[in-house]
Amino acid sequence: MQIYLMQHGPNLPKDQDPEEGLSPQGQKVVGASAAALARLQVKPGLILASPKKRSQQTALIVARALGCDPEATLVSDKVKAMAPPEDTLALLAEHQDQGSLLVAGHMPNLALVVGSLLAPCGQAAVEFQQGGVCRIDADKLPGSEGRLVWYLPPPVIKALAS
């Protein structure tokens, strides 16, 4: 299965938007990420987002760019910033029949999930940037060590999207 993990784009401060939705810059960053994923012909069977507005906005932008049903995004607390990585991995395992999954999530959860997939017996240090996305392949969850196929930080995404 292919697992795509993407950090939401930059968000507005709470005093401008109490729900901290994507800023105009965040929408551009996520739009570029979505365009790059479309160029790479990424087609997730399911997109997962947290209940946070910025995560759901990120998922919607990506879904539209990839030709996925924007209404089919699964919203779950298990991909929130402070969700334990084992909860996120259990959620991914529940949906592995989809073939590929994309999570529009948050730090530190994303880094912990990547670390758990790549080094199940230890820890791998992973640094995400807002709008960055990675692909990890795993044969089966749980129990399979993942393989990092690629990580695209925003500057590389910008080049791919143009």
HELIX and SHEET records of a PDB file:
HELIX    1   1 PRO A   24  ARG A   39  1                                  16    
HELIX    2   2 LYS A   53  LEU A   66  1                                  14    
HELIX    3   3 PRO A   70  ALA A   72  5                                   3    
HELIX    4   4 ASP A   77  VAL A   79  5                                   3    
HELIX    5   5 PRO A   85  GLU A   94  1                                  10    
HELIX    6   6 GLN A   96  GLN A   98  5                                   3    
HELIX    7   7 ASN A  109  LEU A  118  1                                  10    
HELIX    8   8 PRO A  154  ALA A  161  1                                   8    
SHEET    1   A 6 LEU A  74  VAL A  75  0                                        
SHEET    2   A 6 LEU A  46  ALA A  49  1                                        
SHEET    3   A 6 SER A 100  GLY A 105  1                                        
SHEET    4   A 6 GLN A   2  GLN A   7  1                                        
SHEET    5   A 6 VAL A 133  ASP A 137 -1                                        
SHEET    6   A 6 ARG A 147  LEU A 152 -1                                        
END                                                                             
